[in-house]
Amino acid sequence: TIILDSVDELHIKYGDYFYIAEWFFTIIFSLEYILRLISIRSPVRYAFSFFGIVDILSILPTYLSLFIVGAQHLLVIRILRILRIFRILKLVQYTDQVQILTRAVSNSRHKIFVFFFFIITVLVIFGSMMYLIEGPQNGFSSIPHGIYWAVVTLTTVGYGDIAPHTVLGRIVASFIMLTGYSVIAVPTGIFAAELNKETKRVRMLSRQCKTCSLKGHTKNAKYCRKCGEEL
């Protein structure tokens, strides 16, 4: 309802129905939240957990809209409840893959940070160079404008609102364009290497015994460490 209600034509035609549906789902979510707090062993722990915060944020905006003008725009927070699909459907195999991706990102964060720090330094240098080469008469009225142009050029977006006019400026622009491919290639390569390493590690530790279903056997293990059966 939130997505559809953001379309002006649908809001004018079906706005009342969306409003009723919004309150219907709000009441359902509110009852679920209250029942969960009552039935769970540690309600305080749940209330301050990630999904607990998502739950309360998804129902509060509707109630706040009764007292605060403009609070209805906060209803988009309810979209976060999509994350609960992973719990409802018990998609363990997908959550495992998410954990692998998360660990791969975490393991590669230092290398990616160093790379992006290098890119930022390059942007500042080339932005300053273009300010000195082109000058205000060609649209490069300040160093921040030059850095903005360098970002647009390096990412191969190329809005065209600022462009070099001198020969030297175009040579520098060509070099930045070629360098721009590394913005995607280098972080992708770093992440792919860590993802491959993490996948191999998980695969090595996820050997399962067919008899007792115990997981976590090493790659070279021949027998189950729990029941002794051959793997």
C-alpha positions, -999 to 999 in steps of 0.1 A, spaced: 0 0 0 29 24 7 44 19 -27 11 22 -45 0 52 -25 31 71 -35 18 73 -71 -3 104 -74 -29 89 -98 -35 59 -75 -35 80 -44 -63 102 -58 -84 73 -70 -78 47 -42 -64 68 -13 -92 59 10 -87 21 4 -50 25 10 -57 43 43 -80 15 55 -55 -12 44 -27 7 62 -46 6 95 -56 -30 90 -19 -41 86 -9 -17 115 -34 -34 138 -22 -69 127 14 -60 132 6 -44 166 -11 -75 178 18 -97 166 43 -74 184 23 -75 217 18 -113 215 55 -118 208 64 -97 239 40 -117 260 50 -152 248 88 -147 245 112 -157 274 131 -124 273 108 -96 260 134 -69 268 161 -86 248 137 -91 218 125 -54 221 161 -42 216 171 -68 190 173 -59 153 140 -75 143 123 -61 175 134 -26 165 122 -32 130 88 -43 143 83 -13 165 94 11 138 70 -4 113 39 3 135 48 36 152 46 59 121 9 51 116 0 60 152 23 91 150 4 103 119 -26 109 141 -7 135 161 22 147 139 17 162 105 39 146 79 46 114 99 29 93 73 61 97 52 78 75 79 56 46 68 82 35 43 100 21 73 75 -7 71 92 -20 40 120 -32 64 96 -59 75 105 -77 43 136 -88 62 114 -110 83 106 -132 53 139 -150 61 124 -160 95 89 -169 83 101 -191 54 130 -206 73 153 -201 44 184 -213 62 203 -220 30 199 -184 20 209 -169 54 240 -191 53 249 -176 20 243 -141 34 267 -149 62 293 -160 37 289 -128 18 291 -107 50 323 -124 61 338 -119 27 330 -82 28 344 -80 63 376 -97 54 382 -75 24 372 -42 40 407 -31 48 420 -36 13 389 -19 -2 393 10 23 429 15 12 419 14 -24 391 40 -20 414 62 1 438 61 -29 409 70 -53 399 99 -31 434 112 -31 435 108 -69 402 127 -72 415 156 -51 448 158 -72 431 157 -106 403 181 -94 429 206 -84 449 201 -116 417 208 -137 410 239 -117 445 252 -125 445 240 -162 409 251 -172 401 278 -147 368 296 -139 363 306 -176 357 270 -185 334 261 -156 360 250 -131 353 279 -107 368 262 -77 387 231 -66 355 215 -53 340 220 -88 371 203 -102 367 174 -77 330 171 -87 340 168 -123 367 143 -115 342 121 -96 317 123 -125 344 115 -151 361 87 -130 328 69 -125 322 72 -163 288 90 -156 297 120 -176 269 145 -170 285 170 -194 276 201 -173 314 207 -170 338 197 -197 375 206 -204 382 229 -234 420 229 -234 442 202 -250 460 195 -217 426 193 -199 413 168 -224 445 147 -220 440 146 -182 403 138 -188 412 108 -210 436 95 -184 409 98 -157 384 79 -179 408 50 -184 415 50 -147 378 49 -140 375 12 -150 396 3 -119 369 18 -96 348 -13 -104 375 -39 -113 397 -36 -83 371 -38 -55 353 -65 -74 386 -85 -77 394 -81 -40 359 -91 -29 358 -121 -54 390 -134 -40 378 -132 -4 344 -147 -13 362 -176 -30 384 -181 0 354 -180 24 334 -204 3 362 -229 3 366 -225 41 329 -231 47 328 -261 23 358 -276 41 341 -272 75 307 -283 64 313 -320 57 284 -339 72 283 -374 87 256 -394 69 249 -414 101 246 -388 129 244 -357 106 272 -339 125 288 -311 105 321 -294 108 345 -321 98 378 -310 83 387 -317 47 411 -346 55 389 -363 81 380 -399 73 358 -407 102 331 -389 122 344 -375 154 311 -382 172 299 -416 160 331 -430 144 314 -438 111 334 -434 79 327 -402 61 
